[in-house]
Amino acid sequence: MQAPPIVDTIPTVGRGTELPDTQVELEPLPWHGAERRLNTDAFCWLATVRPDGTPHLAPLFAVCSEGRLFICSKDTARKSRNLVADSRCVVSTDVDAAHVVVEGHGTRVSDQDILRRASEVFADVYGWPTTVTGDVLDAPFGAPTSGGPPYAVFEVVPETAFAFPLEGTFLPTRWRFP
């Protein structure tokens, strides 16, 4: 588990961005609030970098466990090939009146204990029954456009993350990970 992130607020400056008096006392979102939103059964989006430097964006399942962010992808999928060639990526979701964006590096997981933990969390969050088979997760089904199981697991190590409120429930928040 990595050290807790450094949290700060993103200033709301500029014409039309002032907070109403009712929101002046708002606080930044705690990191566990972002983790909770990443651990709902909502789809997330993964942005990766193609070999020619252009971006690639795709929907997928993502989960957090013990400070780790996991995603699954078919070995032959563009997102997997992109992460193997260039680990830079962004995972985002829109849950409970917040946009959550996590920037980091995604690396392929082969450790059996970590794969088992990822499998458990995918089952807990999405009800998706997977089993560890070698260095991949196998499943009785997958998303229609996924190419079908088995799936490689990648751990995304956050560098910077953001939360942007859709309603006045917290201040725009940035986390930097040591």
C-alpha positions in Angstrom: 0.0 0.0 0.0 1.4 3.4 -0.9 1.5 6.5 1.3 -1.6 8.6 1.5 -1.9 11.3 -1.1 -1.3 15.0 -0.6 -4.7 16.7 -1.0 -5.4 20.3 -2.0 -8.3 22.2 -3.5 -8.4 23.5 -7.0 -9.1 27.2 -6.8 -12.4 28.4 -8.2 -11.2 31.7 -9.8 -12.5 33.5 -12.8 -15.6 35.1 -14.0 -18.7 33.1 -13.0 -16.8 30.5 -10.8 -17.3 32.1 -7.4 -18.9 29.8 -4.8 -22.3 30.7 -3.6 -22.4 31.8 0.1 -24.0 28.4 1.0 -20.9 26.6 -0.3 -18.1 28.7 1.2 -17.6 26.1 4.0 -17.2 23.1 1.7 -14.1 20.9 2.1 -12.1 19.0 -0.5 -13.2 15.4 -1.1 -11.3 12.9 1.0 -9.4 10.3 -1.0 -11.6 7.5 0.4 -14.6 9.3 -1.3 -12.9 9.0 -4.6 -12.0 5.3 -4.0 -15.7 4.7 -3.1 -16.8 6.2 -6.3 -14.3 4.1 -8.2 -15.7 1.0 -6.5 -19.3 1.3 -7.7 -20.7 -0.8 -10.5 -20.5 2.1 -12.9 -18.4 1.9 -16.1 -15.0 3.7 -16.0 -13.1 5.1 -19.0 -9.4 4.3 -19.7 -7.3 6.7 -21.8 -4.0 5.3 -23.1 -1.4 6.4 -25.6 -1.0 4.7 -29.0 2.5 4.0 -30.4 2.1 7.0 -32.7 1.4 9.2 -29.7 -2.4 9.7 -30.3 -4.8 9.0 -27.5 -7.1 6.0 -27.2 -10.2 6.0 -25.0 -12.3 2.9 -24.0 -14.9 1.9 -21.4 -14.0 -0.8 -18.9 -14.4 -2.1 -15.4 -12.1 -0.6 -12.7 -11.8 -1.4 -9.0 -9.9 -0.2 -6.0 -8.5 -2.4 -3.3 -6.1 -1.6 -0.5 -4.8 1.5 -2.3 -4.5 -0.3 -5.7 -6.5 0.5 -8.8 -7.1 -2.5 -11.1 -8.4 -2.8 -14.7 -8.9 -5.8 -16.9 -8.3 -6.0 -20.7 -7.9 -8.7 -23.3 -4.2 -9.2 -24.1 -4.8 -8.4 -27.8 -6.9 -5.3 -27.1 -5.6 -1.9 -28.2 -5.6 -0.7 -24.5 -3.5 -3.6 -23.4 -1.0 -3.2 -26.2 -0.8 0.5 -25.5 -0.2 0.0 -21.7 2.6 -2.5 -22.4 4.3 -0.1 -24.8 3.7 3.1 -22.8 2.3 2.7 -19.2 0.9 6.3 -19.0 -2.9 6.3 -18.6 -5.9 8.0 -17.2 -8.9 6.3 -15.6 -12.1 8.3 -15.0 -15.7 7.8 -13.9 -18.8 9.9 -13.1 -20.5 8.7 -9.9 -22.5 10.3 -7.2 -22.4 13.9 -8.5 -18.6 13.8 -9.0 -16.2 13.4 -11.9 -13.2 11.4 -10.7 -10.0 11.3 -12.8 -6.9 9.3 -11.9 -3.7 9.9 -13.9 -0.9 7.3 -13.5 0.9 4.3 -14.9 -0.6 0.9 -15.6 1.6 -2.2 -15.4 0.6 -5.8 -16.0 0.0 -7.9 -12.9 1.3 -11.5 -12.7 1.6 -12.0 -8.9 -0.9 -14.7 -8.0 -2.0 -13.1 -4.6 -2.6 -9.8 -6.3 -4.6 -11.5 -9.2 -6.7 -13.3 -6.6 -7.4 -10.0 -4.8 -8.3 -8.3 -8.0 -10.7 -11.2 -8.9 -12.4 -10.9 -5.5 -12.9 -7.2 -5.8 -14.3 -7.5 -9.4 -16.8 -10.0 -8.0 -17.6 -7.7 -5.0 -18.1 -4.5 -7.1 -19.5 -5.8 -10.3 -20.8 -9.3 -9.4 -18.4 -10.5 -12.1 -17.2 -14.1 -11.4 -13.6 -14.5 -12.5 -10.9 -17.0 -11.6 -7.2 -16.8 -11.7 -5.8 -19.0 -14.5 -2.0 -18.6 -14.9 -1.4 -14.9 -15.2 -4.9 -13.9 -16.4 -8.5 -13.8 -15.1 -10.9 -16.1 -16.8 -14.6 -15.7 -16.7 -17.8 -17.3 -18.0 -18.6 -14.1 -19.8 -17.3 -10.6 -20.7 -18.5 -7.5 -22.4 -19.7 -8.1 -25.9 -17.0 -5.8 -27.4 -14.2 -7.1 -25.1 -13.1 -10.0 -27.3 -14.1 -12.4 -24.5 -12.1 -13.9 -21.6 -9.4 -14.4 -20.5 -8.2 -10.9 -19.4 -4.9 -9.4 -18.4 -5.0 -7.4 -15.1 -3.2 -4.1 -14.9 -2.5 -2.1 -11.8 -2.8 1.6 -12.2 -0.5 3.4 -9.8 -1.8 7.0 -9.4 0.4 10.0 -9.7 -2.3 12.7 -9.6 -6.0 12.5 -9.3 -8.9 15.0 -9.4 -12.5 15.2 -8.3 -14.8 17.7 -9.8 -18.3 18.2 -8.1 -21.4 18.3 -10.2 -23.2 19.8 -7.3 -22.1 21.8 -4.3 -21.1 18.8 -2.1 -17.3 19.4 -2.0 -14.6 21.6 -3.4 -12.8 20.7 -6.6 -10.0 18.5 -5.3 -6.5 17.4 -6.4 -4.5 14.6 -4.9 -0.7 14.1 -5.5 0.8 10.7 -4.7 4.3 10.7 -3.2 
